[in-house]
């Protein structure tokens, strides 16, 4: 098989390999997907400023993020249910990230547990936690992550409730489907024999590894949504986050910030960083793109903590644009999920290699040799 040339190629391969309900879960957004489109559209609208004869021949894509030296300013962000895209998917992705010299962040709602990912020799990795009502259960998860050697906690705050994602509703992923829809879903699964053999038959156990006691089945989003509705806490405030620091002595990154006052609040509680993010367009549809908010957040708090960004990144050029607007690094979601669904660990590794290669070429054409040299003048105003 010819190695795909771009992240878009992996998206097409994932679309062919996965049953439609599972592909749409990766690919879709909330409601009319306006914010999902804005994440890409606003990145595309930014123009890069080419410079020539700058002697940029020794390109170094490495960066230091939260005290870690990364081969490129890219992190595999938390993606739920990744073990449904390929056999033991989180383990495969974590291995690819470790080999590529970038962090992998394990989702709370992963198929593979913290312990399984750690046992695969991928530690240290990052861990993501949602706002959970049961503080005892949250503390147990954090203790397990610490025991596994996780260095950084990503605390996701933009999912106090589960926004409606029309694709998932139409595909019967969130319950309430009629007989015809259930039959259509069953047919979609049955006709994707490669995925069927790899994941449902060969990838057992299909449970939410970190939540196995609370949510025993990972066969549908309906099970996860029920747990989310019962456990995610919309009543929490910034004042309540003292317990988090008591439980976690390492880096804390607040993910899901789109407002400068929220970014300042994160700095005030002693967070190590924030992720400017709209949850990939999967929560508040009509919210601004992450890239459009990024400069304001950097101006407000960039000197107090590290500012990361996710939402719409599909190429090394997109990485350069985010760095130019002040991001220390970017988190990937869909790109590595596409790679995983298409070609497993190899696909994730290839996606990371593509981004690093594209970033290096972009840096040469910008006339810079170091990631830290990518600043506002890298954009054509």
C-alpha positions in Angstrom: 0.0 0.0 0.0 1.3 3.4 -0.9 1.9 5.6 2.1 -0.7 8.4 2.2 0.7 11.9 1.6 -1.5 13.9 3.9 -3.8 13.8 6.9 -6.7 14.1 4.5 -5.7 10.8 2.9 -5.9 9.1 6.3 -9.4 10.6 6.8 -10.5 8.9 3.5 -8.9 5.6 4.5 -10.6 5.8 7.9 -13.9 6.5 6.3 -13.6 3.4 4.1 -12.5 1.1 7.0 -14.9 2.1 9.7 -18.6 1.5 9.9 -20.3 4.8 9.3 -21.5 5.3 12.9 -18.0 5.1 14.3 -16.4 7.2 11.5 -19.1 9.9 12.1 -18.4 9.8 15.8 -14.7 10.8 15.1 -15.5 13.2 12.2 -18.6 15.0 13.4 -19.4 17.9 15.6 -22.3 19.4 17.5 -25.6 20.5 16.0 -25.0 22.1 12.6 -21.2 21.8 12.9 -20.6 25.6 12.4 -17.8 25.7 14.9 -16.3 22.5 13.5 -16.1 24.3 10.1 -14.8 27.5 11.6 -11.9 25.7 13.2 -10.7 24.8 9.7 -11.9 27.9 7.9 -10.1 30.3 10.2 -6.9 28.4 10.0 -7.1 28.3 6.2 -7.7 32.1 6.2 -4.3 32.8 7.8 -1.6 33.5 5.3 2.1 32.7 5.9 4.9 35.2 5.3 7.5 33.7 3.1 11.1 34.8 3.4 14.1 33.9 1.2 17.9 33.8 1.4 17.7 33.5 5.2 20.2 30.7 5.5 17.6 28.4 7.1 19.4 25.1 6.5 19.6 23.5 10.0 16.0 23.0 10.9 15.2 21.9 14.4 11.5 21.2 15.1 12.0 20.3 18.8 10.3 22.2 21.5 10.1 22.2 25.3 6.5 21.9 26.6 5.8 21.7 30.4 9.4 20.8 31.0 9.5 18.0 28.4 11.6 18.1 25.3 9.4 17.1 22.3 10.6 16.2 18.9 8.0 18.6 17.5 5.4 20.9 19.3 2.6 18.3 18.9 0.8 16.2 21.5 -1.7 13.4 20.9 -4.7 14.8 22.7 -7.3 12.8 24.5 -9.7 11.0 22.2 -12.5 8.9 23.7 -13.3 5.3 22.5 -10.0 5.1 20.5 -10.0 1.4 21.1 -13.0 1.1 18.9 -11.1 2.4 15.9 -8.4 -0.3 16.0 -7.5 -3.2 18.2 -6.4 -1.9 21.6 -6.2 1.5 19.9 -4.9 3.6 22.8 -1.9 1.2 23.3 -1.1 1.4 19.6 -1.3 5.2 19.6 0.8 5.6 22.8 3.5 3.4 21.3 3.6 5.5 18.1 3.8 8.7 20.2 6.6 7.4 22.3 8.6 6.4 19.2 8.0 9.8 17.7 9.1 11.7 20.8 5.8 13.4 21.6 3.4 12.9 24.5 0.3 10.8 24.4 -2.7 11.8 26.5 -5.1 9.0 27.6 -8.8 9.9 27.8 -10.9 9.1 30.8 -13.3 7.2 28.5 -10.6 5.1 26.8 -11.1 1.5 26.0 -7.6 0.6 27.2 -7.1 1.3 30.9 -4.3 3.4 32.5 -2.6 0.2 33.6 -2.8 -1.5 30.2 -1.2 1.5 28.4 1.5 1.7 31.1 2.2 -2.0 30.9 2.8 -1.5 27.1 6.0 0.4 28.0 4.7 3.8 27.0 5.1 5.6 30.3 5.3 8.4 31.0 2.2 9.6 29.4 -0.4 12.3 30.1 -3.9 11.6 31.6 -7.1 13.5 31.0 -9.9 13.8 33.5 -13.4 15.2 33.2 -15.3 17.1 35.9 -16.8 14.1 37.9 -19.4 14.5 40.7 -18.0 11.5 42.6 -14.8 13.0 44.0 -13.8 9.7 45.5 -13.9 8.0 42.1 -12.0 10.9 40.6 -9.4 10.7 43.3 -9.1 6.9 42.6 -8.5 7.6 38.9 -5.8 10.2 39.7 -4.1 7.8 42.1 -4.0 5.2 39.4 -2.5 7.7 36.9 0.2 8.7 39.4 1.0 5.1 40.0 1.4 4.6 36.3 3.9 7.4 36.0 1.7 10.0 34.3 3.4 13.4 34.4 0.7 15.8 33.3 -3.0 16.0 34.1 -5.3 17.5 31.4 -8.5 18.6 33.2 -11.3 19.0 30.6 -13.8 21.7 31.7 -15.9 22.3 28.6 -18.2 19.3 28.8 -20.4 19.9 31.8 -23.2 18.4 29.7 -23.2 16.3 26.5 -24.1 18.5 23.5 -26.3 16.9 20.8 -24.3 15.7 17.8 -26.8 15.1 15.0 -24.7 12.5 13.2 -24.6 10.3 16.3 -28.4 10.7 16.8 -29.1 9.8 13.1 -26.7 6.8 13.4 -28.4 5.5 16.5 -25.2 5.9 18.6 -26.9 7.7 21.5 -30.0 5.5 21.9 -33.6 5.9 20.8 -33.1 4.4 17.4 -36.0 2.6 15.7 -35.8 -0.9 14.2 -34.9 0.3 10.8 -32.0 2.4 12.1 -30.8 -0.5 14.3 -30.8 -2.8 11.3 -28.9 -0.2 9.2 -26.3 0.1 11.9 -26.0 -3.7 12.1 -25.5 -3.9 8.4 -22.9 -1.2 8.4 -20.9 -3.2 11.0 -21.3 -6.5 9.3 -20.1 -5.3 5.9 -16.9 -3.8 7.3 -15.4 -7.2 7.8 -11.8 -6.0 8.4 -12.8 -3.8 11.2 -15.2 -6.4 12.6 -12.4 -9.0 12.8 -9.9 -6.6 14.2 -11.9 -4.8 16.8 -15.1 -6.5 18.1 -13.8 -10.0 17.6 -10.0 -9.5 18.1 -9.9 -6.5 20.3 -11.8 -7.7 23.4 -12.5 -6.7 26.1 -14.5 -3.8 24.7 -15.1 -2.0 28.0 -14.3 1.5 29.2 -11.0 0.4 30.8 -10.8 3.2 33.3 -14.5 3.1 34.1 -15.1 -0.7 33.9 -16.9 -0.9 37.2 -19.2 2.1 36.4 -19.7 1.6 32.7 -19.3 -2.1 31.9 -20.1 -1.9 28.1 -18.4 0.2 25.5 -20.5 -1.1 22.6 -22.5 2.1 22.2 -22.3 5.8 23.1 -25.6 5.4 24.9 -23.8 3.7 27.8 -21.2 6.4 28.0 -23.8 9.2 27.7 -25.8 7.8 30.5 -22.7 7.9 32.8 -21.8 11.4 31.6 -25.3 12.7 32.3 -25.1 11.2 35.8 -21.5 12.1 36.7 -20.4 15.2 34.9 -20.9 18.2 37.2 -22.2 21.5 35.7 -22.3 23.0 39.2 -18.5 23.1 39.7 -16.7 26.5 39.9 -13.1 27.7 39.9 -13.3 27.7 43.7 -13.8 24.0 43.7 -10.5 23.2 42.1 -8.5 23.3 45.2 -9.1 19.6 45.7 -7.6 18.9 42.3 -4.2 20.4 43.3 -4.4 18.4 46.5 -4.8 15.2 44.6 -2.3 16.0 41.8 1.2 17.3 42.5 2.3 17.5 38.9 1.4 19.6 35.9 -2.2 20.6 35.6 -3.5 21.8 32.2 -7.0 23.2 32.0 -8.5 22.2 28.6 -11.5 24.0 27.0 -10.8 27.7 27.5 -12.2 30.2 25.1 -12.3 33.3 27.3 -9.5 35.5 28.6 -11.1 35.8 32.1 -11.3 32.0 32.3 -7.6 31.8 31.2 -6.7 34.2 34.0 -8.7 32.1 36.5 -6.7 29.1 35.4 -3.5 31.0 36.1 -4.8 32.2 39.5 -5.4 28.6 40.7 -1.8 27.7 39.7 -2.4 25.7 36.5 0.6 24.9 34.5 -1.1 25.6 31.2 -4.4 26.0 29.4 -5.6 24.5 26.1 -7.5 27.0 24.0 -10.2 24.7 22.7 -13.9 24.3 21.7 -13.7 20.5 22.1 -13.2 20.2 18.3 -16.6 21.8 17.6 -18.3 19.1 19.5 -19.9 21.1 22.3 -21.1 24.8 21.9 -21.9 25.1 18.2 -21.5 28.7 17.1 -18.6 29.3 19.5 -15.5 30.9 17.9 -12.7 28.9 16.4 -9.8 28.1 18.7 -7.3 29.8 16.5 -9.3 33.1 16.5 -9.3 33.2 20.3 -5.7 32.0 20.8 -3.9 35.5 20.5 -6.2 37.1 23.1 -5.5 34.3 25.6 -1.8 34.5 24.9 -1.8 38.3 25.5 -3.8 37.8 28.7 -1.8 35.0 30.4 1.1 33.9 28.2 3.6 35.1 30.8 2.0 33.2 33.6 1.4 29.7 32.1 1.9 27.8 28.9 -0.8 28.2 26.3 -1.6 25.2 24.1 -4.3 25.0 21.4 -6.4 22.4 19.6 -9.1 22.5 17.0 -8.7 22.1 13.2 -5.0 21.2 13.0 -4.4 19.1 9.9 -0.9 19.9 8.7 2.5 21.1 9.7 1.6 24.5 8.2 -1.3 24.7 10.7 1.1 23.9 13.5 3.3 26.9 12.4 0.3 29.2 12.3 -0.7 28.3 15.8 2.9 28.9 17.0 2.9 32.2 15.2 -0.1 33.3 17.2 1.6 32.3 20.5 0.8 28.6 21.2 3.6 26.7 22.8 2.3 23.5 21.1 -0.8 22.0 19.6 -2.9 19.0 20.6 -4.1 16.6 17.8 -7.4 14.7 18.0 -9.0 13.7 14.7 -5.7 13.4 12.8 -4.3 10.7 15.0 -7.7 9.0 15.2 -7.8 8.9 11.4 -4.3 7.4 11.3 -5.2 4.8 13.9 -8.4 3.8 12.2 -6.7 3.5 8.8 -3.4 1.7 9.7 -3.1 1.2 13.4 0.1 2.2 15.2 1.8 2.6 11.8 -0.9 5.1 10.7 -0.4 7.2 13.8 3.4 7.2 13.3 2.9 8.2 9.7 0.6 11.1 10.6 3.2 12.4 13.1 5.9 12.0 10.5 3.9 13.9 7.9 3.3 16.8 10.3 6.9 17.0 11.3 8.1 17.0 7.7 5.6 19.6 6.7 6.6 21.8 9.7 10.2 21.5 8.8 9.5 22.6 5.2 7.3 25.4 6.4 10.1 26.6 8.7 12.6 26.6 5.8 10.2 28.7 3.7 9.6 31.1 6.6 13.3 31.5 7.0 13.6 30.2 10.5 15.6 27.3 12.0 14.1 27.0 15.5 10.5 26.6 16.6 11.0 29.4 19.1 11.7 31.8 16.2 8.2 31.4 14.8 6.4 34.5 15.8 3.8 37.0 14.6 6.0 38.0 11.7 5.5 34.5 10.3 2.0 35.5 9.2 1.3 37.8 6.3 -0.9 40.6 7.7 
